[in-house]
Amino acid sequence: SVTGVQTCALPICRVVLPLLTDAAASTSRRSLSDWLRWQEQLNPRAIELGLERSRTVADRLGLLPPPFVTATIGGTNGKGSSAALAAGIWQAAGHKVGRYLSPHLLRYNERIAIDGIDASDDAICTAFAAIDLARGELPLTYFEFGTLAALWLFREAKVDVQVLEVGLGGRLDAVNIVDADAALVTNIGLDHTDWLGPDRESIGYEKAGIFRAGRPAICAESAPPDSLERHAEAIGAHWQCAGANFAAGWAGDGWNWQGRGQGGSTAYANLPMPALAGAMQIDNASGVLALITALQERLPVERAAIEVGLRRLSLPGRYQRLGGLILDVAHNVESASVLVAQLRAEPCSGRSLLVLGMLADKPVAEVCRVLAPVMDTAWCASLPGPRGLEGDRLAAIAQGESLTAVSAGTVRDAIASARAFARPGDRIVVCGSFLTVAAALEDRG
């Protein structure tokens, strides 16, 4: 809103106010799909880590520092569900919430939501137009445009809190241009090793980059790499770790949580289970409660709101049952292990049939090795794009890991083949990538 911008410092207003007018005019000339296609070509590198470009544009737009609370969530797995749960609890408590996730499954709009409602095409296009005018000659990446658009829309909506999911790593991810009032790292696994380092210690250091001096630095993993705590202590952040500073435990059909906030000890008994399946969701929810508790003085939350958030937790592609399929975006060793554990906890009367599609830069052999003991047959699909792995190559790797596998064309073809092969009592699991699950959802749609 123009009124909201007029309260800023004069130099910023001289930049932002013309952008608002020009952005509105530009929006009518370019659709959201046009914007996204253009962004993919603007920077020749699909991934280019660094904060300078995003911070420069954010400063020109008057987005920093934000006039509301920021909760940043990083980690290898569980970031999306943790961000969705935190946003849902704060919304249930009556706070206005902006939530930024990535990647999306079917529609780009899924990435940016305000009070649980996805941003419209027009709203995102308006943000993109303002960002484009402010960037000058800076070659922003696709992800940088999206991050800045989320910050823009949350500022315009005057949210009380923005929940930001880190894209890749943390230290050099565009989300990290914002100083988090509290930061949560879900866990550390071996993913994106080409960018983040070859082991958990180096990856942990990159993830710890979202911590800030004098502010809560929370980890939902009870045995994280030492680099997380070392970095938190080095910068003077308030380190909190699962098991040491807060803890969750099963309690009949529910679970208990206890920890410490600024006001002293906090405990919740017999909480409802998170609506998303999987034992790992308790670990994720426990970290979220530590985050909620750390910000309790600025964003008050009652138990009733926590219960609502847990019961309403929903995120497509996370052990999602749909049309006789189990859809899961698991694409690394840790997430595949969680998927296998859940499948074993819910045995079927027949066989487990797998539709698998993966990107070439993922730990393909290792994932196949984890899946092999619980899968009877796999249909390997080809994924599109420069990172997509061909089905015949994927099948060869799977066979090398003792997984019975055949190449099966597209994801749609693979699902059709698995369905034709299935007998009563069998189940079909679709996993390996966001792209694989998205193709399954599109086919059903």
C-alpha positions in Angstrom: 0.0 0.0 0.0 1.2 3.5 -0.8 0.2 4.7 2.7 2.5 2.1 4.3 5.4 3.2 2.2 5.0 6.9 2.9 6.1 6.3 6.5 9.6 5.3 5.4 12.7 7.5 5.1 12.6 10.1 2.3 15.4 8.6 0.2 13.6 5.3 0.1 10.3 6.9 -0.7 11.8 8.6 -3.8 12.7 5.1 -5.1 9.7 3.1 -3.9 6.7 5.4 -4.8 7.5 5.6 -8.5 8.1 1.9 -8.5 4.6 1.3 -7.2 3.0 3.2 -10.0 5.2 1.8 -12.7 4.9 -1.7 -11.3 1.1 -1.6 -11.5 1.2 -0.4 -15.1 3.8 -3.1 -16.0 1.8 -5.9 -14.5 -1.0 -5.7 -17.1 1.6 -6.3 -19.8 3.2 -9.5 -18.6 1.5 -12.7 -17.1 3.0 -14.7 -14.3 4.1 -17.4 -16.6 5.8 -14.8 -18.8 7.6 -13.4 -15.8 8.8 -16.9 -14.7 10.1 -17.8 -18.2 11.9 -14.5 -18.4 13.5 -14.9 -15.0 14.9 -18.3 -15.9 16.8 -16.7 -18.7 17.9 -13.5 -16.9 20.8 -15.1 -15.0 22.7 -17.8 -17.0 23.2 -19.7 -13.7 20.2 -21.5 -12.3 21.9 -21.4 -8.9 24.1 -18.5 -7.9 24.6 -18.2 -4.1 25.3 -14.9 -2.5 23.5 -12.1 -0.7 24.8 -8.9 -2.4 22.3 -8.8 -5.3 19.3 -9.5 -3.2 20.3 -7.2 -0.4 21.0 -4.4 -2.8 17.5 -4.6 -4.4 15.8 -5.1 -1.0 17.5 -1.9 0.3 16.3 0.0 -2.8 12.8 -1.2 -2.1 12.9 -0.4 1.6 12.4 -4.0 2.6 15.1 -4.1 5.2 14.8 -4.3 8.1 11.2 -5.6 8.1 8.9 -3.9 10.6 7.6 -7.2 11.9 8.9 -10.6 13.3 10.9 -12.9 11.1 11.2 -16.6 11.8 13.7 -18.4 9.4 13.7 -22.1 9.0 16.5 -24.1 7.4 17.8 -27.7 7.4 18.0 -30.6 5.0 14.5 -32.2 5.5 11.4 -31.1 7.2 11.8 -27.4 6.5 8.5 -27.1 4.6 6.3 -28.9 7.1 8.0 -27.0 10.0 7.3 -23.7 8.2 3.7 -24.7 7.5 3.2 -25.7 11.1 4.7 -22.5 12.6 2.6 -20.4 10.2 -0.5 -22.4 11.1 -0.1 -22.0 14.8 0.6 -18.3 14.7 -2.4 -17.8 12.4 -4.6 -19.8 14.7 -3.4 -17.5 17.6 -4.8 -14.5 15.7 -1.6 -13.2 14.2 -1.3 -12.2 10.5 1.2 -14.5 8.9 3.2 -14.5 5.7 4.7 -17.8 4.7 7.3 -18.4 2.1 8.1 -22.0 0.9 10.1 -23.5 -2.0 9.9 -25.3 -4.3 6.3 -25.5 -5.4 4.5 -28.6 -6.7 1.9 -27.4 -9.2 1.6 -23.6 -9.0 4.2 -21.0 -8.3 1.7 -19.2 -6.1 2.0 -22.0 -3.5 5.4 -20.5 -2.5 3.9 -17.3 -1.1 0.9 -17.3 1.2 -0.7 -14.8 3.6 -2.9 -16.2 6.3 -3.0 -19.5 4.5 -4.1 -18.1 1.1 -1.8 -18.3 -1.8 -0.8 -15.0 -3.4 -2.7 -14.2 -6.6 -1.0 -13.9 -10.0 -1.7 -10.2 -10.1 -0.1 -9.7 -6.6 3.0 -11.6 -7.6 3.3 -9.8 -10.9 3.1 -6.5 -9.2 5.9 -7.5 -6.9 8.0 -8.8 -9.8 7.5 -5.5 -11.7 8.7 -3.4 -8.8 11.7 -5.7 -8.2 12.6 -5.6 -11.9 12.6 -1.8 -11.9 14.6 -1.6 -8.7 17.3 -4.1 -9.7 18.8 -2.0 -12.5 21.3 -4.2 -14.3 21.6 -6.8 -11.5 21.0 -10.3 -12.9 18.8 -11.7 -10.2 18.1 -15.5 -10.2 14.7 -17.1 -10.3 14.9 -17.8 -6.6 16.1 -14.3 -5.7 13.1 -12.8 -7.6 10.7 -15.1 -5.6 12.3 -14.3 -2.3 12.1 -10.6 -2.8 8.5 -10.9 -4.0 7.6 -12.7 -0.8 9.3 -9.9 1.3 7.5 -7.3 -0.8 4.1 -8.8 -0.4 4.5 -9.4 3.3 5.5 -5.8 3.8 2.5 -4.6 1.7 0.1 -6.8 3.7 1.5 -5.6 7.0 1.9 -9.1 8.4 2.7 -9.6 12.1 5.3 -12.3 11.3 6.9 -13.8 8.2 8.0 -17.4 8.2 10.7 -17.9 5.7 11.9 -21.3 4.5 15.6 -21.4 3.3 16.1 -22.6 -0.2 19.6 -24.0 -0.4 22.0 -24.0 2.6 21.5 -20.9 4.7 24.6 -18.6 4.9 24.4 -17.5 1.2 20.8 -18.2 0.5 18.7 -15.1 -0.5 16.4 -15.6 2.5 19.4 -14.8 4.7 19.3 -11.1 3.7 16.8 -10.8 6.5 18.0 -10.9 10.1 15.9 -13.6 11.8 14.4 -12.8 15.2 14.6 -16.6 15.8 16.0 -19.3 13.5 15.3 -23.0 13.4 17.4 -25.7 11.8 15.4 -28.9 11.4 18.3 -31.4 10.8 21.5 -31.9 8.8 21.8 -34.5 6.0 24.0 -35.0 3.0 22.3 -33.1 0.2 23.5 -30.4 -2.3 27.1 -31.5 -1.4 28.4 -29.8 -4.6 27.4 -26.4 -3.1 27.5 -27.0 0.7 30.4 -29.3 1.3 31.1 -33.0 1.5 30.1 -33.8 5.1 27.7 -32.9 7.9 30.1 -30.6 9.6 30.6 -28.4 6.5 26.9 -28.5 5.7 26.0 -27.7 9.3 28.2 -24.6 9.1 26.3 -23.4 6.0 23.0 -24.0 7.6 24.1 -22.2 10.8 24.5 -19.0 8.8 20.9 -18.1 9.5 21.6 -17.7 13.2 22.0 -14.1 14.6 23.8 -12.7 17.6 21.7 -12.4 20.7 18.7 -14.2 19.2 17.4 -17.8 19.5 19.3 -20.4 17.4 17.3 -23.6 17.6 18.1 -27.1 16.3 15.4 -29.8 16.2 18.0 -32.6 15.8 19.3 -34.1 19.1 22.7 -35.0 17.7 23.6 -32.3 15.1 27.1 -31.7 13.8 29.3 -29.7 16.2 29.6 -26.9 13.6 26.0 -25.7 14.4 26.6 -25.1 18.1 30.2 -23.8 17.5 28.9 -21.1 15.1 26.0 -20.2 17.4 28.4 -19.7 20.3 30.9 -17.9 18.2 28.4 -15.2 17.2 26.7 -15.0 20.6 23.4 -16.6 19.5 21.1 -18.3 22.1 21.7 -21.9 21.3 18.9 -24.4 22.0 19.1 -28.1 21.0 16.6 -30.9 21.1 17.3 -33.3 23.9 19.3 -30.7 25.9 17.1 -27.6 26.0 13.7 -29.0 24.9 12.3 -32.5 24.4 9.3 -34.4 23.1 8.0 -37.8 24.1 5.1 -40.1 23.1 2.1 -40.1 25.4 -0.6 -42.7 24.4 -2.3 -41.3 21.3 -0.6 -38.0 21.6 2.8 -36.5 22.7 4.3 -34.3 25.4 6.7 -31.3 25.0 8.7 -29.4 27.5 11.2 -26.6 27.1 12.2 -23.2 28.3 11.3 -19.7 27.1 12.2 -16.3 28.2 9.6 -16.5 30.9 10.8 -19.9 32.3 9.8 -23.5 31.8 7.0 -24.4 29.5 5.3 -27.8 29.1 2.4 -29.2 27.0 1.0 -32.6 27.9 -1.0 -34.9 25.6 -0.8 -32.8 22.4 -2.6 -34.1 19.3 -0.4 -35.8 16.7 0.6 -33.7 13.7 -1.8 -34.3 10.8 1.1 -35.3 8.5 2.2 -38.9 8.7 5.5 -40.0 10.0 7.4 -40.3 13.3 9.7 -37.5 12.1 6.9 -35.0 12.3 7.1 -35.2 16.1 10.8 -34.0 15.9 9.8 -31.3 13.4 6.8 -30.2 15.6 9.1 -30.2 18.7 11.5 -27.8 17.0 8.5 -25.6 16.0 7.3 -25.4 19.6 10.8 -24.3 20.7 10.6 -21.6 18.0 7.0 -20.5 19.1 8.1 -20.4 22.8 11.2 -18.4 22.0 9.0 -15.7 20.4 6.2 -15.9 22.9 6.6 -12.4 24.3 6.3 -10.8 20.8 3.8 -13.3 19.4 1.6 -14.8 22.2 0.3 -18.3 21.6 -2.2 -20.3 23.7 -2.3 -24.1 23.8 -5.6 -24.1 21.8 -3.8 -22.5 18.8 -1.0 -25.1 19.0 -3.6 -27.9 18.9 -5.4 -26.3 15.9 -2.1 -25.9 14.0 -1.2 -29.6 14.6 -4.6 -30.9 13.6 -4.7 -28.7 10.4 -1.1 -29.3 9.3 -1.2 -30.0 5.6 1.5 -30.0 2.9 1.1 -31.8 -0.4 3.6 -34.5 -1.4 4.5 -35.5 2.2 3.3 -39.1 2.5 0.2 -38.0 0.8 -2.5 -40.6 -0.1 -4.3 -39.8 -3.3 -6.1 -41.9 -5.9 -4.6 -45.1 -4.6 -1.0 -43.7 -4.6 1.3 -42.7 -1.8 3.1 -39.5 -2.9 6.3 -38.4 -1.2 8.9 -35.9 -2.3 11.8 -37.9 -0.6 14.9 -37.3 -2.7 17.9 -37.9 -0.3 19.0 -40.6 2.0 17.5 -39.1 5.1 14.1 -38.5 3.6 14.1 -41.9 1.9 14.8 -43.5 5.3 11.9 -41.7 6.8 9.6 -42.9 4.0 10.8 -46.5 4.5 10.2 -46.3 8.2 6.6 -45.1 7.6 6.0 -47.8 5.0 7.2 -50.4 7.5 5.0 -48.9 10.2 1.9 -49.3 7.9 2.4 -52.7 6.1 0.1 -53.6 3.3 -1.3 -57.1 2.5 0.3 -57.2 -0.9 3.4 -55.8 -2.6 5.0 -52.4 -2.5 5.4 -51.0 -6.1 7.6 -48.0 -6.7 7.4 -45.2 -9.3 10.8 -43.5 -9.1 12.0 -40.3 -10.8 15.1 -38.5 -9.7 17.5 -35.6 -10.6 21.0 -36.5 -11.7 22.6 -34.3 -9.0 21.0 -36.3 -6.1 22.5 -39.3 -4.3 20.7 -41.7 -6.6 22.4 -44.9 -5.8 22.2 -44.3 -2.0 18.5 -43.5 -2.2 17.9 -46.7 -4.2 19.9 -48.7 -1.7 17.6 -47.4 1.1 14.4 -48.1 -0.8 15.4 -51.6 -2.1 14.6 -53.6 1.0 10.9 -52.6 1.0 10.1 -52.4 -2.7 9.2 -55.3 -4.9 9.5 -53.7 -8.3 10.4 -50.2 -9.5 9.3 -48.3 -12.7 11.9 -45.6 -13.4 10.7 -42.5 -15.0 12.6 -39.8 -17.0 12.5 -36.3 -15.6 12.8 -33.2 -17.8 15.3 -30.5 -17.8 19.1 -30.4 -17.7 19.2 -32.0 -14.2 16.6 -34.7 -15.0 17.9 -38.3 -15.0 16.8 -40.6 -17.8 14.7 -43.6 -16.9 17.1 -46.1 -18.4 20.1 -44.7 -16.5 18.0 -44.6 -13.2 16.9 -48.2 -13.8 20.5 -49.3 -14.2 21.6 -47.6 -11.0 18.6 -49.1 -9.1 19.5 -52.6 -10.4 23.0 -52.1 -9.2 21.6 -51.5 -5.7 19.5 -54.8 -5.7 16.3 -53.0 -6.6 14.3 -54.8 -9.4 13.7 -51.9 -11.9 12.7 -51.2 -15.4 12.7 -48.0 -17.5 9.2 -46.7 -18.0 9.1 -43.4 -20.0 7.4 -40.4 -18.3 6.1 -40.4 -14.8 2.6 -40.8 -16.2 3.8 -43.8 -18.2 5.4 -45.3 -15.1 2.3 -44.9 -13.0 0.2 -46.5 -15.7 2.6 -49.5 -15.9 2.6 -49.9 -12.1 -1.2 -49.7 -12.0 -1.5 -52.4 -14.7 0.9 -54.6 -12.8 -0.7 -54.1 -9.4 -3.0 -56.7 -7.8 -5.5 -56.2 -5.0 -3.6 -55.4 -1.7 -0.6 -53.9 -3.5 0.4 -50.2 -2.9 2.1 -47.9 -5.3 4.6 -45.4 -3.9 5.6 -42.4 -6.1 8.8 -40.6 -4.9 12.3 -39.3 -5.8 11.7 -35.6 -6.5 9.3 -32.7 -6.3 9.1 -33.0 -10.1 8.0 -36.7 -9.8 5.2 -36.0 -7.3 4.1 -32.9 -9.3 3.8 -35.0 -12.5 1.7 -37.5 -10.5 -0.6 -34.7 -9.2 -0.9 -33.2 -12.6 -1.8 -36.6 -14.2 -4.6 -37.0 -11.6 -5.8 -33.5 -12.2 
